[in-house]
Amino acid sequence: MPPRVNIEKLEAGLKGKNIGPAQARKLRALWQRAEFARQNIFNAKGNPWEARKYQLDSLESFSDRKVHCDGRDVGKTAEIEIIAAWAMVACPDSEMLIATQCENHLYPLMDRIVRRFESTEFFAKDLVEVKRTPSWHLRFSNGFVLWGRIAGPHGMNFQGLHVDWQIVDEAQEMTESAWGELYQALNGGGMRWVYGVPNGLRNTFYRMTRMHDAEQHNWPSRLNPDYSTAKDLELALLYGGKNSPGYIHRVLGEHGSPAHAVFDLNDYLACVNEGIDFYDIAIGEGDAFDAPSLRAGAYYLGCDLGYARDPSEFVVYRAEPPHVINVLRLHLEGVNYARQQEIISALDRAYKFQRIGIDAGNNGSAVAHNLMQQGEDWCEKIVCIQFGGAIELPALPDGTKDKRPAKIFMTDLLVRHMRDRTIVFPRLPERESQYATHTYAIGAMGHVIYEKGDDHIIDADRCAAYAHYLDTVQYERGPVLGVEVGWFGK
């Protein structure tokens, strides 16, 4: 049972005070967070927030160290929102930090909390200042301060902070260097509450879930009252079965078999340049599209085609040797394949691509072949890539043919670019989140198996990197994920 306020002592103390019923109710609510939330947190329909039975022990905890290892959609965000609001009232003259690795997770959480403070009169009357850039900063009249920050490269955004309470969300994505800075940012005697969804990595979050001096919670997705048999079957299908890593991690909230990070997130962050000219365009069904004007150069296109369930991602890179720079991203939702083909044609008219890489999955091969039927130029520039197939590389010195798994080889192209700092990314929260969470495992026969998940931008990047490779290849050998593969020289 987690440490909780002693209700009997609280009631005895209230009886010894000369206070009225209204004030007594306020004090009870303050030290019982579920009651505090019921009185002060309301949903969009105006109904008071009610804790689910499985949420009570965690919500009412007063433990200095607490770790959540949960499935998705179980109420972690609601608890963080309530704790932030409660701390503002109950912990004057103190500071709290809400931290994530990626902006994609911090923004919606902090935006939700700020809207709660601004829209609730009980909280708004004490809200003195709100800053959203360069990081989230809320200041209240009672001296309470709330920070919201992403880790940044090597956790540099936590440097200089000294807080009394840390709440870490999506903790499984935190890099080891970020944890190092985060530990230093907590005052002596401070509280650290950690929330994460396992991803198979044996990292700091994994070790925290094994610490005996930390209060431990596990909320599988099935605890949510809205979770149904139909939802369970849908998720099992999405992740590849109930024994798949995705289901074990995101539904059961368990660590499962060990996995490995595909990319070094610090290498990725080192390649991010917020100052480059970049277009991020979303296209829905029926939307018009005009290719933005870009300066002359050698351009490459990578396409991951989806339609019904999955989005499509198109990425355009410009070569500025030794660098390749991402200058355009198109995100397509519900756009049929004929329209996607038209958009590829429009992009080619604008940028005259050197090469175009297209994922052959879904109807990618059909789109590629339709384009290639339009003329010899299309046949020369399009490469249709079977991610589950093999890529034939230049022969070995003894003349032996050299074939490598396509997805592994293309992944290595990205890894090498990032290690060499020869690829430039814009700041794109969706891409950062995908690179942070992409993992692989080693199968029984020693094969690399990538976990199924949201990696559509990565797949488009893979295709673009391979298109550039084919146009500039100078072959030499090198290792990737424990497998020897080909690489190109500078």
Secondary structure, DSSP 8 states (H G I E B T S, - for coil): ---B--HHHHHHHHHTS---HHHHHHHHHHHSHHHHHHHH-B-TTS-B----GGGHHHHTB--SEEEEE--SSSSHHHHHHHHHHHHHHHSTT-EEEEEESSHHHHHHHHHHHHHHHHH-HHHHTTEEEEE-SSSEEEEETTS-EEEEEE--GGGGGGTT--EEEEEESSGGG--HHHHHHHHHTEEEEEEEEEEE---SB-SHHHHHTT-TTSEEE---GGGSTT--HHHHHHHHHHHTSTTSHHHHHHTT----S-BEESS-HHHHHHTB-TTS--EEEEEETT---------SSEEEEEEE---SSS-EEEEEEEEETTEEEEEEEEEEES--HHHHHHHHHHHHHHH--SEEEEE-TTTHHHHHHHHHTT-HHHHHHEEEE-TTSEEEES--TTS--EEEEHHHHHHHHHHHHHHHT-EEB---HHHHHHHHH-EEEE-TTS-EEE--SS-HHHHHHHHHHHHHHHHH--EEEEEETTEEEEEE--
